[in-house]
Amino acid sequence: MSFLVTGSAGFIGSHTAHALLARGDPVIGIDNLNPYYDPALKEARHARLTALDGFTAERIDIADRVAVTDVFRRHRPRRVIHLAAQAGVRYSVTHPQAYADSNLLGFANILEACRDAGIEHLVYASTSSVYGANTEMPFREDHGVGHPMSLYAATKRANEVMAHAYAHLFGLPCTGLRFFTVYGPWGRPDMALFKFTRAILNDQAIDIYNHGDMQRDFTYIDDIVEGVVRVADRPPTAAAGWQAGGDHPDPGVSGVAPWRIYNIGRGAPVSLMAFVRLLEDALGRRATTNMMPMQPGDVAATYADTSALAAAVGYAPTTPIEVGIARFVAWYRNYHHV
Protein backbone atom coordinates (compact mmCIF):
# COMPACT_ATOMS: atom_id res chain seq x y z
CA MET A 1 0.00 0.00 0.00
CA SER A 2 1.51 3.35 -1.01
CA PHE A 3 0.95 6.25 1.37
CA LEU A 4 1.39 9.96 0.96
CA VAL A 5 2.23 11.63 4.28
CA THR A 6 2.12 15.41 4.44
CA GLY A 7 4.21 17.11 7.08
CA SER A 8 6.72 14.27 6.83
CA ALA A 9 9.51 16.39 8.31
CA GLY A 10 7.29 17.27 11.25
CA PHE A 11 7.10 15.59 14.62
CA ILE A 12 4.11 13.28 14.18
CA GLY A 13 4.55 13.04 10.41
CA SER A 14 8.13 11.77 10.54
CA HIS A 15 7.29 9.14 13.16
CA THR A 16 4.25 8.02 11.17
CA ALA A 17 6.23 7.74 7.94
CA HIS A 18 8.90 5.74 9.79
CA ALA A 19 6.29 3.28 11.10
CA LEU A 20 4.78 2.79 7.64
CA LEU A 21 8.20 2.21 6.06
CA ALA A 22 9.10 -0.25 8.82
CA ARG A 23 6.17 -2.44 7.86
CA GLY A 24 7.03 -2.27 4.15
CA ASP A 25 4.72 0.44 2.81
CA PRO A 26 6.23 2.94 0.36
CA VAL A 27 5.84 6.54 1.54
CA ILE A 28 5.86 9.81 -0.39
CA GLY A 29 6.62 12.57 2.08
CA ILE A 30 5.53 16.17 1.50
CA ASP A 31 6.96 19.03 3.53
CA ASN A 32 8.04 22.62 2.87
CA LEU A 33 10.45 22.64 5.86
CA ASN A 34 9.35 26.15 6.79
CA PRO A 35 11.16 28.15 9.51
CA TYR A 36 8.31 28.19 12.06
CA TYR A 37 10.89 26.37 14.17
CA ASP A 38 14.46 25.21 13.48
CA PRO A 39 14.57 23.77 9.92
CA ALA A 40 17.70 21.82 10.89
CA LEU A 41 15.56 19.62 13.15
CA LYS A 42 13.17 19.00 10.27
CA GLU A 43 16.09 18.17 7.97
CA ALA A 44 17.39 15.69 10.57
CA ARG A 45 13.98 13.99 10.77
CA HIS A 46 13.88 13.68 6.99
CA ALA A 47 17.43 12.33 6.93
CA ARG A 48 16.31 9.42 9.13
CA LEU A 49 13.59 8.63 6.60
CA THR A 50 15.69 8.94 3.45
CA ALA A 51 18.06 6.34 4.92
CA LEU A 52 15.23 3.80 4.64
CA ASP A 53 14.07 1.99 1.52
CA GLY A 54 10.78 3.15 0.08
CA PHE A 55 10.81 6.84 1.08
CA THR A 56 10.51 9.65 -1.45
CA ALA A 57 10.71 13.27 -0.30
CA GLU A 58 8.90 16.11 -2.08
CA ARG A 59 9.69 19.62 -0.86
CA ILE A 60 6.54 21.58 -1.65
CA ASP A 61 4.05 23.84 0.10
CA ILE A 62 0.53 22.40 0.34
CA ALA A 63 -0.82 25.91 -0.33
CA ASP A 64 0.59 25.53 -3.87
CA ARG A 65 -2.28 23.82 -5.70
CA VAL A 66 -0.30 23.09 -8.86
CA ALA A 67 2.55 21.46 -6.93
CA VAL A 68 0.18 19.34 -4.83
CA THR A 69 -1.70 18.15 -7.92
CA ASP A 70 1.58 17.30 -9.66
CA VAL A 71 2.83 15.17 -6.74
CA PHE A 72 -0.40 13.18 -6.60
CA ARG A 73 -0.39 12.57 -10.36
CA ARG A 74 3.26 11.52 -10.49
CA HIS A 75 3.25 9.18 -7.50
CA ARG A 76 -0.37 7.91 -7.47
CA PRO A 77 -0.64 7.11 -3.75
CA ARG A 78 -3.56 5.01 -2.56
CA ARG A 79 -4.00 6.49 0.93
CA VAL A 80 -3.13 9.86 2.44
CA ILE A 81 -2.21 10.84 5.99
CA HIS A 82 -2.42 14.61 6.13
CA LEU A 83 -0.44 16.03 9.04
CA ALA A 84 0.99 19.21 7.49
CA ALA A 85 -0.42 22.35 9.08
CA GLN A 86 0.50 25.60 10.70
CA ALA A 87 0.45 24.49 14.32
CA GLY A 88 0.33 26.35 17.61
CA VAL A 89 -2.44 28.10 19.50
CA ARG A 90 -0.40 31.10 20.62
CA TYR A 91 1.25 31.72 17.23
CA SER A 92 -2.19 31.99 15.63
CA VAL A 93 -2.89 35.13 17.67
CA THR A 94 -0.05 37.02 15.97
CA HIS A 95 0.23 35.25 12.58
CA PRO A 96 -3.33 34.52 11.41
CA GLN A 97 -2.53 34.53 7.69
CA ALA A 98 -0.21 31.53 8.07
CA TYR A 99 -3.19 29.51 9.33
CA ALA A 100 -5.44 30.61 6.50
CA ASP A 101 -2.78 29.67 3.93
CA SER A 102 -1.81 26.26 5.30
CA ASN A 103 -4.81 25.01 7.24
CA LEU A 104 -7.59 26.28 4.97
CA LEU A 105 -6.20 26.73 1.46
CA GLY A 106 -3.69 23.90 1.92
CA PHE A 107 -6.35 21.51 3.18
CA ALA A 108 -8.65 22.42 0.30
CA ASN A 109 -5.82 21.55 -2.10
CA ILE A 110 -5.31 18.18 -0.40
CA LEU A 111 -9.03 17.39 -0.54
CA GLU A 112 -9.24 18.25 -4.22
CA ALA A 113 -6.12 16.22 -5.06
CA CYS A 114 -7.55 13.25 -3.13
CA ARG A 115 -10.84 13.51 -5.02
CA ASP A 116 -9.09 13.72 -8.38
CA ALA A 117 -6.82 10.75 -7.56
CA GLY A 118 -9.58 8.51 -6.20
CA ILE A 119 -7.82 8.14 -2.84
CA GLU A 120 -9.07 5.18 -0.78
CA HIS A 121 -8.80 6.94 2.60
CA LEU A 122 -7.78 10.38 3.81
CA VAL A 123 -6.73 10.56 7.46
CA TYR A 124 -6.13 14.12 8.63
CA ALA A 125 -5.04 15.88 11.80
CA SER A 126 -7.57 17.81 13.81
CA THR A 127 -6.96 18.89 17.41
CA SER A 128 -8.33 18.81 20.93
CA SER A 129 -8.41 22.61 20.67
CA VAL A 130 -11.69 22.36 18.72
CA TYR A 131 -13.46 21.74 22.04
CA GLY A 132 -12.76 25.37 22.88
CA ALA A 133 -15.01 26.78 25.58
CA ASN A 134 -16.47 23.36 26.39
CA THR A 135 -15.68 22.45 30.01
CA GLU A 136 -17.42 19.06 30.22
CA MET A 137 -14.73 16.44 30.87
CA PRO A 138 -13.58 14.14 29.44
CA PHE A 139 -14.05 15.51 25.93
CA ARG A 140 -16.14 13.21 23.72
CA GLU A 141 -16.67 13.34 19.99
CA ASP A 142 -20.39 14.03 20.52
CA HIS A 143 -19.67 17.20 22.54
CA GLY A 144 -20.26 20.61 21.02
CA VAL A 145 -17.36 22.28 19.21
CA GLY A 146 -19.03 25.53 18.23
CA HIS A 147 -16.97 27.91 20.36
CA PRO A 148 -13.27 27.80 19.37
CA MET A 149 -10.90 29.85 21.51
CA SER A 150 -8.22 30.41 18.84
CA LEU A 151 -7.94 30.79 15.08
CA TYR A 152 -5.90 27.58 15.04
CA ALA A 153 -8.84 25.69 16.54
CA ALA A 154 -11.26 27.37 14.15
CA THR A 155 -9.24 26.28 11.10
CA LYS A 156 -9.09 22.70 12.35
CA ARG A 157 -12.84 22.61 12.93
CA ALA A 158 -13.23 23.98 9.41
CA ASN A 159 -11.14 21.03 8.17
CA GLU A 160 -13.58 18.61 9.77
CA VAL A 161 -16.63 20.07 8.03
CA MET A 162 -14.78 20.51 4.73
CA ALA A 163 -13.87 16.82 4.85
CA HIS A 164 -17.50 15.90 5.50
CA ALA A 165 -18.59 17.82 2.42
CA TYR A 166 -16.06 15.96 0.24
CA ALA A 167 -16.97 12.63 1.80
CA HIS A 168 -20.65 13.27 1.07
CA LEU A 169 -20.32 14.79 -2.40
CA PHE A 170 -17.56 12.60 -3.81
CA GLY A 171 -17.52 9.47 -1.63
CA LEU A 172 -14.01 10.26 -0.35
CA PRO A 173 -13.55 8.31 2.93
CA CYS A 174 -12.24 10.76 5.52
CA THR A 175 -11.21 10.28 9.14
CA GLY A 176 -10.25 13.20 11.37
CA LEU A 177 -8.12 12.65 14.47
CA ARG A 178 -8.37 15.14 17.31
CA PHE A 179 -4.85 14.99 18.72
CA PHE A 180 -4.31 15.74 22.37
CA THR A 181 -0.92 16.98 23.60
CA VAL A 182 1.68 14.78 21.88
CA TYR A 183 5.25 14.54 23.23
CA GLY A 184 8.35 12.41 22.83
CA PRO A 185 11.71 12.16 21.02
CA TRP A 186 12.10 14.40 17.96
CA GLY A 187 9.37 16.65 19.36
CA ARG A 188 8.56 20.26 18.51
CA PRO A 189 10.71 23.01 20.06
CA ASP A 190 7.65 25.25 20.53
CA MET A 191 5.96 22.79 22.89
CA ALA A 192 6.28 22.73 26.68
CA LEU A 193 8.46 19.65 27.17
CA PHE A 194 11.09 20.83 24.69
CA LYS A 195 11.06 24.44 25.96
CA PHE A 196 11.19 23.42 29.61
CA THR A 197 14.03 20.96 29.05
CA ARG A 198 16.12 23.49 27.15
CA ALA A 199 15.54 26.19 29.77
CA ILE A 200 16.27 23.99 32.79
CA LEU A 201 19.50 22.69 31.25
CA ASN A 202 20.53 26.30 30.52
CA ASP A 203 19.69 27.46 34.06
CA GLN A 204 16.87 29.63 32.76
CA ALA A 205 13.43 30.13 34.29
CA ILE A 206 10.37 28.50 32.71
CA ASP A 207 7.06 30.30 32.22
CA ILE A 208 4.13 28.55 33.90
CA TYR A 209 0.80 29.83 32.58
CA ASN A 210 -2.45 30.21 34.50
CA HIS A 211 -0.23 30.17 37.61
CA GLY A 212 0.19 26.40 37.19
CA ASP A 213 -3.53 25.59 37.23
CA MET A 214 -3.35 23.62 33.97
CA GLN A 215 -3.93 20.01 32.94
CA ARG A 216 -3.02 18.32 29.70
CA ASP A 217 -3.71 14.86 28.31
CA PHE A 218 -0.05 14.21 27.44
CA THR A 219 0.22 11.35 24.94
CA TYR A 220 3.46 9.62 23.95
CA ILE A 221 4.36 9.67 20.26
CA ASP A 222 4.60 5.88 19.80
CA ASP A 223 1.05 5.45 21.13
CA ILE A 224 -0.19 8.19 18.80
CA VAL A 225 1.49 6.68 15.75
CA GLU A 226 0.08 3.23 16.43
CA GLY A 227 -3.38 4.78 16.54
CA VAL A 228 -2.84 6.77 13.33
CA VAL A 229 -1.67 3.72 11.39
CA ARG A 230 -4.52 1.56 12.68
CA VAL A 231 -7.01 4.20 11.61
CA ALA A 232 -5.41 4.53 8.17
CA ASP A 233 -5.97 0.81 7.61
CA ARG A 234 -9.72 1.15 8.35
CA PRO A 235 -11.54 3.50 5.93
CA PRO A 236 -14.87 4.64 7.40
CA THR A 237 -18.31 3.99 6.02
CA ALA A 238 -21.55 5.87 6.53
CA ALA A 239 -23.05 5.01 9.92
CA ALA A 240 -26.09 2.77 9.77
CA GLY A 241 -29.09 4.11 11.65
CA TRP A 242 -27.68 7.61 12.05
CA GLN A 243 -30.14 10.47 11.72
CA ALA A 244 -29.44 14.17 11.43
CA GLY A 245 -32.64 15.02 13.29
CA GLY A 246 -33.73 14.17 16.81
CA ASP A 247 -32.58 15.57 20.11
CA HIS A 248 -28.96 14.46 20.03
CA PRO A 249 -27.54 13.64 16.57
CA ASP A 250 -23.97 12.41 16.99
CA PRO A 251 -21.65 14.99 15.34
CA GLY A 252 -18.71 12.58 15.36
CA VAL A 253 -20.21 10.24 12.75
CA SER A 254 -22.30 10.64 9.62
CA GLY A 255 -25.08 8.67 8.04
CA VAL A 256 -24.70 10.42 4.69
CA ALA A 257 -20.94 10.14 4.16
CA PRO A 258 -17.96 7.83 4.82
CA TRP A 259 -16.66 10.19 7.49
CA ARG A 260 -15.58 9.84 11.10
CA ILE A 261 -14.01 11.87 13.90
CA TYR A 262 -11.98 10.33 16.76
CA ASN A 263 -10.21 11.63 19.82
CA ILE A 264 -6.67 10.32 20.08
CA GLY A 265 -4.99 10.89 23.43
CA ARG A 266 -3.81 9.15 26.57
CA GLY A 267 -7.09 9.57 28.44
CA ALA A 268 -5.27 10.42 31.68
CA PRO A 269 -4.64 14.15 32.14
CA VAL A 270 -1.63 15.30 34.16
CA SER A 271 -1.35 18.60 36.01
CA LEU A 272 1.25 20.96 34.64
CA MET A 273 3.11 21.15 37.95
CA ALA A 274 3.25 17.34 38.24
CA PHE A 275 4.60 17.31 34.68
CA VAL A 276 7.34 19.76 35.69
CA ARG A 277 8.24 17.64 38.74
CA LEU A 278 8.63 14.54 36.55
CA LEU A 279 10.83 16.47 34.12
CA GLU A 280 12.99 17.71 37.00
CA ASP A 281 13.42 14.12 38.16
CA ALA A 282 14.44 12.97 34.68
CA LEU A 283 16.93 15.84 34.31
CA GLY A 284 18.25 15.66 37.86
CA ARG A 285 17.78 19.42 38.18
CA ARG A 286 15.25 21.78 39.73
CA ALA A 287 13.39 24.37 37.69
CA THR A 288 13.07 28.07 38.38
CA THR A 289 9.52 29.15 37.53
CA ASN A 290 7.79 32.34 36.44
CA MET A 291 4.10 32.15 37.28
CA MET A 292 2.14 33.79 34.47
CA PRO A 293 -1.52 34.54 33.67
CA MET A 294 -3.43 32.50 31.08
CA GLN A 295 -2.34 33.06 27.48
CA PRO A 296 -4.92 34.33 24.97
CA GLY A 297 -6.60 31.44 23.13
CA ASP A 298 -5.45 28.81 25.64
CA VAL A 299 -7.61 26.54 27.79
CA ALA A 300 -7.07 25.31 31.34
CA ALA A 301 -7.53 21.58 30.75
CA THR A 302 -7.80 18.85 28.14
CA TYR A 303 -8.92 15.29 28.75
CA ALA A 304 -9.76 12.76 26.02
CA ASP A 305 -12.41 10.09 26.04
CA THR A 306 -10.87 7.61 23.58
CA SER A 307 -13.46 4.86 23.92
CA ALA A 308 -14.71 5.33 20.34
CA LEU A 309 -11.23 4.85 18.91
CA ALA A 310 -10.61 1.87 21.18
CA ALA A 311 -13.83 0.24 19.96
CA ALA A 312 -13.05 0.95 16.30
CA VAL A 313 -9.39 -0.10 16.02
CA GLY A 314 -8.31 -1.40 19.44
CA TYR A 315 -6.44 1.77 20.35
CA ALA A 316 -4.86 1.37 23.81
CA PRO A 317 -2.00 3.73 24.75
CA THR A 318 0.44 2.11 27.15
CA THR A 319 3.33 4.53 27.80
CA PRO A 320 3.36 6.02 31.33
CA ILE A 321 4.16 9.73 31.47
CA GLU A 322 7.34 9.22 33.51
CA VAL A 323 8.66 6.72 30.94
CA GLY A 324 7.85 9.01 28.03
CA ILE A 325 9.51 12.02 29.63
CA ALA A 326 12.64 9.99 30.43
CA ARG A 327 12.84 8.84 26.80
CA PHE A 328 12.51 12.41 25.57
CA VAL A 329 15.25 13.63 27.91
CA ALA A 330 17.58 10.85 26.75
CA TRP A 331 16.92 11.79 23.11
CA TYR A 332 17.37 15.51 23.82
CA ARG A 333 20.71 15.02 25.56
CA ASN A 334 21.97 12.84 22.72
CA TYR A 335 20.72 15.10 19.93
CA HIS A 336 22.07 18.30 21.50
CA HIS A 337 25.16 16.67 23.08
CA VAL A 338 24.34 17.98 26.55
Buried (B, 14 or more C-beta within 10 A) or exposed (E): BBBBBBBBBBBBBBBBBBBBBEEEBBBBBBBBBBEBBEEEBBEBBBEBBEEEEBBBBBEBBBBBBEBBBBBBEEBEBBBBBBBBBBBBBBBBBEBBEBBBBBBBBBBBBBBBBBBEBEBBBBBBBBBBBBBBEBEEBBBBBBBEBEEBBBBBBBBBBBBBEBBBBBBBEBEBBBBBBBBBBBBBBBBBBBBBBBBBBBBBBEEEEBEBBBEBBBBBBBBBBBBBBBBBBBBBEBBBEBBEEEEEEEEEEBBBBBBEBBBBBBBBBBBBBBBBBEBBBBBBBBBEEEBEBEEEEEBEBBBEBBBBBBBBBBEBBEBEBEBEBBEBBBBBBEBBEEEEEE
